[in-house]
Amino acid sequence: MALKPGHVRINAQLADNEAEVRIYGDIGYGWYDEGITGESVSNQIAELDVDTIHVRINSGGGLVFEGLAIYQAFARHAAHIIVHIDSVAASIASVIAMAGDEIRISEGANLMIHKPWSGMWGDADALRKEADVLDQLQAGLINIYEARTGAKRADLEAWVNAETWLLGQAAVDAGFADVVVPAKKKKAAASAMLNYFKNTPRNLLASASGPEIREFEAFLRDGEGLSNAQAKRIAAAMPRVNRDDSPEPPENPLRDGGDPADEKRATASRIAQHIKNLTSTIKE
């Protein structure tokens, strides 16, 4: 089985003393280039004098020993390692992911664990010896999974033996990741024109008619006497006055030719109600 080309990309120019390492492709040597090797990764990240390294993974796996060297390179680095599983971390790439102090997996991404493979020829004795080597490798990989996930060893052995794929939240539930990164949702266009259409969905009317977050902060701070910190916390939790989980918004007076002043009063009323609901739980 030939490995496909893989590449390591280092971006040490991130803000706040952070760097990014992108591991995209198969682990080990390929037909076309050096590929993603323990030596290439170790040499490059050794030069990173940063507090945080973001490791982005999209790999179907590859050579076990190269992957273990990459895992160790990240594990021993002094920086805080945040692993992002962008698409797939399969086979030995899942072991590399375990080097993260924090592991984030995209909602639609997969992590896969399985028994290590080998390919060789020889007599029966040589093949039996190779099987023993594979068993030892598997035990070592499970040691890494066990240390990072906190899962029971019996469960890990069963998952490895069965070749287990874990999608997003399932990886978090099993302990292989800490956070699910939600899939990007389609954002509605912010336009005042939406208020004038006859059949505009109410959630779009709410997002179009509410005050901008900065205006809302100013209202809370200047109009209601809240501190700057309180105003920011409320506004950050509620980017629009009428959220999707808010009560149904009142009818928009402009849709029936009403006075714009009525709309302002209605908006002020909604703001006041939200302030009443939220301020009682705020603590400095």
BATI-200085 format. One line per 3 residues: number of its first residue (from 1); their letters; for each residue x, y, z of C-alpha. Coordinates in steps of 0.5 Angstrom, whole numbers. Layout:
<rs>
NUM> A> X,Y,Z | ...
</rs>
This chain:
<rs>
1> MAL> 0,0,0 | 3,7,-2 | 2,13,2
4> KPG> 0,19,-1 | 4,25,-1 | 3,29,6
7> HVR> 5,36,8 | 7,40,15 | 5,47,14
10> INA> 8,52,20 | 5,58,21 | 9,62,27
13> QLA> 6,69,25 | -1,68,29 | -3,73,34
16> DNE> -2,73,42 | 5,69,41 | 1,63,38
19> AEV> 3,58,32 | 0,53,28 | 2,47,25
22> RIY> -2,44,20 | -2,36,19 | -5,34,12
25> GDI> -4,28,9 | -1,21,10 | 4,20,16
28> GYG> 11,17,13 | 14,17,7 | 11,17,0
31> WYD> 12,16,-7 | 13,23,-9 | 16,27,-3
34> EGI> 19,26,4 | 12,26,7 | 10,28,14
37> TGE> 15,25,18 | 17,25,26 | 24,28,24
40> SVS> 21,34,20 | 15,35,25 | 20,35,31
43> NQI> 25,39,27 | 20,45,26 | 17,45,32
46> AEL> 23,45,36 | 24,52,33 | 18,55,35
49> DVD> 18,59,42 | 11,60,43 | 6,59,49
52> TIH> 1,56,44 | 1,51,38 | -5,50,35
55> VRI> -5,43,31 | -10,42,25 | -10,35,23
58> NSG> -14,32,17 | -10,25,16 | -12,18,15
61> GGL> -6,15,18 | 0,12,16 | 7,9,19
64> VFE> 6,7,26 | 13,9,28 | 13,16,25
67> GLA> 6,18,28 | 9,16,35 | 15,20,34
70> IYQ> 10,26,32 | 6,25,38 | 12,25,43
73> AFA> 15,31,39 | 8,35,41 | 8,32,48
76> RHA> 15,34,50 | 14,41,47 | 13,46,53
79> AHI> 8,50,49 | 0,49,51 | -2,44,45
82> IVH> -9,45,42 | -11,40,37 | -16,41,32
85> IDS> -19,35,28 | -21,39,22 | -24,33,18
88> VAA> -21,26,20 | -16,23,25 | -15,16,23
91> SIA> -11,10,25 | -4,13,28 | -7,20,26
94> SVI> -11,19,32 | -5,18,37 | -2,24,35
97> AMA> -9,28,37 | -8,25,44 | -2,30,45
100> GDE> -6,35,45 | -7,39,52 | -14,41,49
103> IRI> -17,37,43 | -23,40,39 | -26,36,34
106> SEG> -31,39,28 | -38,37,29 | -37,33,22
109> ANL> -30,30,23 | -29,23,25 | -23,20,29
112> MIH> -22,13,28 | -18,7,32 | -16,0,30
115> KPW> -11,-5,31 | -4,-4,27 | -3,-7,21
118> SGM> 3,-10,18 | 6,-13,11 | 11,-18,11
121> WGD> 13,-25,8 | 17,-31,11 | 16,-38,14
124> ADA> 11,-39,20 | 16,-37,25 | 17,-31,22
127> LRK> 10,-29,21 | 8,-31,29 | 14,-27,31
130> EAD> 11,-21,27 | 4,-22,30 | 7,-21,37
133> VLD> 10,-15,35 | 3,-12,33 | 0,-14,39
136> QLQ> 6,-10,43 | 5,-4,38 | -3,-5,40
139> AGL> -2,-5,47 | 3,1,47 | -2,5,43
142> INI> -8,3,48 | -3,6,53 | -3,13,50
145> YEA> -11,13,49 | -12,10,56 | -8,16,59
148> RTG> -11,21,55 | -18,19,55 | -19,16,62
151> AKR> -23,11,59 | -23,4,61 | -18,-1,58
154> ADL> -23,-6,57 | -27,-1,53 | -21,1,49
157> EAW> -19,-6,47 | -26,-7,44 | -26,-1,40
160> VNA> -19,-2,37 | -21,-9,36 | -27,-7,32
163> ETW> -24,-1,28 | -29,4,31 | -30,11,28
166> LLG> -33,16,33 | -36,22,30 | -36,29,33
169> QAA> -40,29,39 | -39,21,40 | -31,23,40
172> VDA> -32,27,46 | -37,22,50 | -32,17,49
175> GFA> -26,22,52 | -22,22,45 | -24,30,45
178> DVV> -26,35,50 | -30,40,45 | -34,39,39
181> VPA> -34,45,34 | -41,47,31 | -41,46,24
184> KKK> -42,53,21 | -49,55,20 | -52,59,15
187> KAA> -53,67,17 | -59,71,15 | -57,77,11
190> ASA> -58,83,16 | -63,88,12 | -68,93,14
193> MLN> -72,91,8 | -74,84,11 | -79,88,15
196> YFK> -83,90,9 | -84,83,6 | -91,80,7
199> NTP> -88,73,9 | -82,74,12 | -80,69,18
202> RNL> -81,72,25 | -74,70,26 | -71,74,21
205> LAS> -75,80,23 | -72,79,30 | -65,79,27
208> ASG> -67,85,22 | -70,89,27 | -66,89,34
211> PEI> -61,94,35 | -54,93,34 | -50,90,39
214> REF> -46,96,40 | -52,100,41 | -55,95,46
217> EAF> -49,96,50 | -50,103,50 | -57,103,52
220> LRD> -56,98,58 | -50,102,60 | -52,109,59
223> GEG> -60,108,59 | -60,103,65 | -54,105,69
226> LSN> -51,98,68 | -43,98,69 | -39,97,63
229> AQA> -38,90,65 | -45,88,66 | -47,91,59
232> KRI> -42,87,55 | -44,81,58 | -51,82,57
235> AAA> -50,84,50 | -45,79,48 | -50,73,51
238> MPR> -56,77,47 | -53,79,40 | -60,81,38
241> VNR> -66,83,43 | -70,78,40 | -67,71,40
244> DDS> -69,65,37 | -71,63,44 | -75,69,46
247> PEP> -82,70,46 | -86,71,40 | -84,78,38
250> PEN> -90,83,37 | -92,85,30 | -88,90,27
253> PLR> -92,97,26 | -89,99,20 | -92,93,16
256> DGG> -98,96,17 | -96,103,16 | -96,105,23
259> DPA> -92,110,26 | -84,109,27 | -84,112,34
262> DEK> -89,106,36 | -83,101,33 | -78,105,37
265> RAT> -83,104,44 | -84,97,42 | -76,96,42
268> ASR> -75,99,48 | -80,95,51 | -77,89,49
271> IAQ> -70,91,52 | -73,93,58 | -76,86,59
274> HIK> -70,83,57 | -66,87,62 | -71,85,68
277> NLT> -70,78,66 | -62,78,66 | -60,83,71
280> STI> -62,79,77 | -57,74,75 | -51,78,74
283> KE> -45,79,79 | -39,83,78
</rs>
